[in-house]
């Protein structure tokens, strides 16, 4: 099993897809990286030689990935919140940040729909 940037890549997958398991490496980055290293995109992870694994490891290390990228993203969001920007306010309230409508959509960011009920107080018998 190939271990790249602290992530175990699944054996049966093509290397192009398997590299996307690393946070910060998507399909386009994976394709660009493998073409640059002259490794066939259809190669399975289990078929990689130790030399190929090593050069992929070294090349991925040049990118900001995994924990460093997560930390950087979190710091960026905290900075927006601290300076009191509109985007920071939206992040704090768990609302969409990039101008999407929220009257009918936005369930991904806001979570399960909550209804308030009729608004009447229920009288309980004593």
C-alpha positions as CSV (number, residue, x, y, z in Angstrom):
1,X,0.0,0.0,0.0
2,X,1.5,3.3,-1.1
3,X,1.6,6.0,1.6
4,X,1.9,9.6,0.3
5,X,1.6,12.7,2.4
6,X,0.5,10.6,5.4
7,X,-2.4,9.0,3.5
8,X,-2.7,5.4,2.5
9,X,-3.7,5.1,-1.1
10,X,-6.2,2.4,-2.0
11,X,-4.5,-0.5,-3.8
12,X,-7.1,-1.3,-6.5
13,X,-7.6,2.2,-7.8
14,X,-5.9,4.0,-10.7
15,X,-3.1,6.3,-9.5
16,X,-4.8,9.3,-11.1
17,X,-7.9,8.8,-8.8
18,X,-6.0,7.5,-5.8
19,X,-3.9,10.7,-5.5
20,X,-7.1,12.6,-5.0
21,X,-7.4,10.9,-1.5
22,X,-4.7,13.4,-0.4
23,X,-6.5,16.6,0.8
24,X,-5.4,19.4,-1.5
25,X,-4.8,17.2,-4.6
26,X,-7.7,17.1,-7.0
27,X,-8.1,15.4,-10.4
28,X,-6.5,18.2,-12.4
29,X,-3.5,18.5,-10.1
30,X,-3.1,14.7,-10.1
31,X,-3.2,14.6,-13.9
32,X,-0.7,17.4,-14.2
33,X,1.7,15.8,-11.7
34,X,1.6,12.4,-13.3
35,X,2.1,13.7,-16.8
36,X,5.0,15.7,-15.6
37,X,6.6,12.6,-14.0
38,X,5.7,10.5,-17.1
39,X,3.7,8.0,-15.2
40,X,0.8,6.3,-17.0
41,X,-2.6,7.6,-15.6
42,X,-4.1,4.1,-15.8
43,X,-1.4,2.4,-13.6
44,X,-2.9,0.8,-10.5
45,X,-1.5,1.8,-7.1
46,X,-0.4,-1.8,-6.4
47,X,1.6,-1.8,-9.7
48,X,3.8,1.2,-8.8
49,X,7.4,0.5,-8.3
50,X,9.1,1.8,-5.1
51,X,11.0,4.4,-7.2
52,X,7.8,5.7,-8.7
53,X,6.2,6.0,-5.3
54,X,9.2,7.9,-4.0
55,X,9.2,10.5,-6.9
56,X,5.4,11.0,-6.5
57,X,6.0,11.5,-2.7
58,X,8.7,14.1,-3.4
59,X,6.5,15.9,-6.0
60,X,3.4,16.0,-3.7
61,X,5.6,17.3,-0.9
62,X,6.1,20.5,-3.0
63,X,2.3,21.3,-2.6
64,X,0.6,22.5,0.5
65,X,-1.6,19.5,1.5
66,X,-3.3,17.7,4.4
67,X,-2.9,19.3,7.8
68,X,-1.0,22.4,6.7
69,X,-3.8,23.2,4.1
70,X,-6.6,22.6,6.7
71,X,-4.8,24.8,9.2
72,X,-4.2,27.5,6.6
73,X,-7.9,27.5,5.6
74,X,-9.0,27.6,9.2
75,X,-6.7,30.5,9.9
76,X,-8.1,32.4,6.9
77,X,-11.6,31.9,8.1
78,X,-10.7,33.0,11.7
79,X,-9.0,36.1,10.2
80,X,-12.1,37.1,8.3
81,X,-14.2,36.6,11.5
82,X,-11.8,38.7,13.6
83,X,-11.7,41.7,11.3
84,X,-15.5,41.7,11.2
85,X,-15.9,41.2,7.4
86,X,-19.2,40.2,5.9
87,X,-17.7,36.8,4.8
88,X,-16.5,36.2,8.3
89,X,-20.0,37.0,9.7
90,X,-21.5,34.5,7.2
91,X,-19.0,31.8,8.3
92,X,-19.8,32.5,12.0
93,X,-23.6,32.1,11.4
94,X,-23.1,28.9,9.3
95,X,-24.7,30.5,6.2
96,X,-23.5,30.4,2.6
97,X,-20.6,32.8,2.0
98,X,-20.6,33.3,-1.7
99,X,-23.8,35.1,-2.4
100,X,-26.2,32.1,-2.8
101,X,-29.9,32.5,-2.0
102,X,-31.0,31.2,1.4
103,X,-34.8,31.6,1.3
104,X,-35.4,28.2,-0.4
105,X,-31.9,26.6,-0.8
106,X,-28.7,26.4,1.2
107,X,-29.5,23.2,3.0
108,X,-26.0,21.9,2.5
109,X,-24.5,24.7,4.7
110,X,-27.5,25.2,7.0
111,X,-28.4,21.6,7.7
112,X,-31.7,19.8,8.2
113,X,-34.8,21.9,7.8
114,X,-36.3,23.1,11.1
115,X,-39.9,24.3,11.4
116,X,-41.2,26.4,14.2
117,X,-44.6,24.8,14.4
118,X,-47.9,26.8,14.8
119,X,-46.5,29.2,17.4
120,X,-49.3,28.5,19.9
121,X,-48.4,27.6,23.4
122,X,-49.6,24.2,24.5
123,X,-51.7,24.2,27.6
124,X,-50.9,21.3,29.9
125,X,-53.5,20.1,32.4
126,X,-52.5,20.0,36.1
